């Protein structure tokens, strides 16, 4: 039995969860998300608790058991609390600023980069070197953060670039002069 798959999900009071025709729909104060449950996984809702069980022990079905539970828990948490990722910009002259709802990045290229967010995502510049990405869809928040980091990933010699908050960059020693 999957350790993740057998854990029950407790639904918060402010979130409404419905399940019909293989689709879980969660509606909360921040919005509404839905997820299609695979046919081989069955869902049981009692009171404010959701549990998942699988129909057989095939390898593919075992893999889907924990995944289905995790994705369902993510949509419930997303509509109740939301998700956020924080990016730190390091480097001389590297900065970010908001232009309306769009993010303008100056990362050492000959031109600034304009990031247009999808409708579900909001950008927030805490200061010129810190960006907060917020949204209700965990996968989309992570994808947008990864795309911004990919523009100028941190390099190992000086640490310049865009990194996640809390990410540790292993530094390399630079060249040494031979005497």
ZAMARGU-4260 file (C-alpha; in steps of 0.2 Angstrom, whole numbers, plus 5000, padded with zeros to 4 digits):
<rodrens>
0) 5000/5000/5000 | 5006/5017/4996 | 5011/5027/5011 | 5005/5044/5003 | 4990/5036/4995
5) 4983/5029/5011 | 4984/5045/5021 | 4967/5053/5022 | 4964/5071/5016 | 4955/5083/5029
10) 4945/5096/5019 | 4945/5113/5027 | 4928/5121/5032 | 4928/5135/5019 | 4932/5123/5005
15) 4918/5113/4995 | 4923/5097/4987 | 4913/5087/4974 | 4916/5071/4965 | 4906/5066/4950
20) 4910/5057/4933 | 4928/5054/4939 | 4932/5073/4942 | 4936/5081/4958 | 4931/5099/4959
25) 4937/5110/4974 | 4930/5127/4976 | 4936/5139/4990 | 4939/5157/4994 | 4953/5159/4982
30) 4945/5150/4967 | 4941/5134/4959 | 4951/5119/4953 | 4948/5102/4946 | 4957/5086/4944
35) 4952/5070/4934 | 4954/5055/4944 | 4961/5039/4935 | 4948/5025/4932 | 4958/5013/4942
40) 4958/5024/4958 | 4942/5025/4968 | 4938/5040/4980 | 4928/5039/4996 | 4921/5055/5004
45) 4914/5054/5022 | 4911/5069/5032 | 4926/5081/5029 | 4938/5067/5025 | 4943/5060/5008
50) 4952/5043/5006 | 4958/5034/4990 | 4960/5016/4986 | 4966/5006/4971 | 4957/4992/4962
55) 4972/4981/4960 | 4991/4980/4963 | 4997/4982/4946 | 5013/4993/4945 | 5005/5007/4935
60) 4990/5008/4947 | 5002/5008/4962 | 5011/5023/4955 | 4994/5032/4952 | 4988/5029/4970
65) 5000/5041/4979 | 5000/5053/4964 | 4981/5055/4964 | 4981/5058/4983 | 4995/5071/4982
70) 4987/5081/4967 | 4970/5081/4975 | 4978/5087/4991 | 4987/5101/4981 | 4971/5107/4973
75) 4962/5108/4990 | 4976/5117/4998 | 4977/5129/4983 | 4959/5135/4984 | 4960/5137/5003
80) 4978/5145/5006 | 4986/5147/4989 | 5004/5144/4984 | 5019/5155/4982 | 5037/5154/4977
85) 5051/5167/4981 | 5065/5171/4969 | 5081/5180/4974 | 5091/5190/4961 | 5110/5191/4964
90) 5122/5201/4953 | 5127/5219/4950 | 5114/5228/4940 | 5102/5214/4941 | 5085/5219/4946
95) 5066/5217/4944 | 5051/5228/4943 | 5033/5228/4940 | 5024/5236/4926 | 5006/5234/4929
100) 5004/5215/4932 | 5019/5211/4921 | 5037/5208/4927 | 5052/5217/4919 | 5068/5209/4923
105) 5086/5216/4920 | 5098/5202/4921 | 5113/5208/4912 | 5107/5205/4894 | 5107/5219/4881
110) 5088/5221/4883 | 5076/5219/4898 | 5065/5204/4898 | 5046/5206/4900 | 5037/5191/4908
115) 5018/5191/4905 | 5009/5180/4919 | 4995/5169/4915 | 4978/5175/4922 | 4979/5163/4938
120) 4997/5170/4943 | 5002/5186/4951 | 5019/5194/4953 | 5024/5204/4968 | 5041/5213/4969
125) 5046/5214/4988 | 5061/5224/4983 | 5072/5226/4967 | 5080/5209/4970 | 5066/5198/4977
130) 5051/5192/4967 | 5036/5183/4975 | 5025/5172/4963 | 5008/5168/4969 | 4994/5157/4963
135) 4981/5143/4967 | 4989/5130/4955 | 5005/5123/4963 | 5011/5116/4946 | 5008/5133/4937
140) 5017/5143/4951 | 5032/5131/4950 | 5032/5131/4931 | 5033/5150/4931 | 5046/5151/4944
145) 5057/5138/4934 | 5055/5148/4918 | 5061/5164/4927 | 5075/5155/4935 | 5080/5147/4918
150) 5083/5165/4910 | 5098/5167/4921 | 5102/5152/4932 | 5115/5155/4946 | 5132/5152/4941
155) 5145/5143/4953 | 5159/5155/4953 | 5151/5171/4959 | 5133/5166/4963 | 5126/5178/4951
160) 5109/5174/4943 | 5091/5170/4949 | 5089/5157/4963 | 5075/5151/4974 | 5074/5157/4992
165) 5083/5144/5002 | 5092/5137/4988 | 5111/5134/4991 | 5123/5137/4977 | 5139/5127/4978
170) 5153/5138/4975 | 5168/5133/4965 | 5186/5140/4967 | 5191/5151/4953 | 5208/5151/4944
175) 5224/5152/4954 | 5240/5159/4948 | 5254/5148/4945 | 5270/5154/4953
</rodrens>
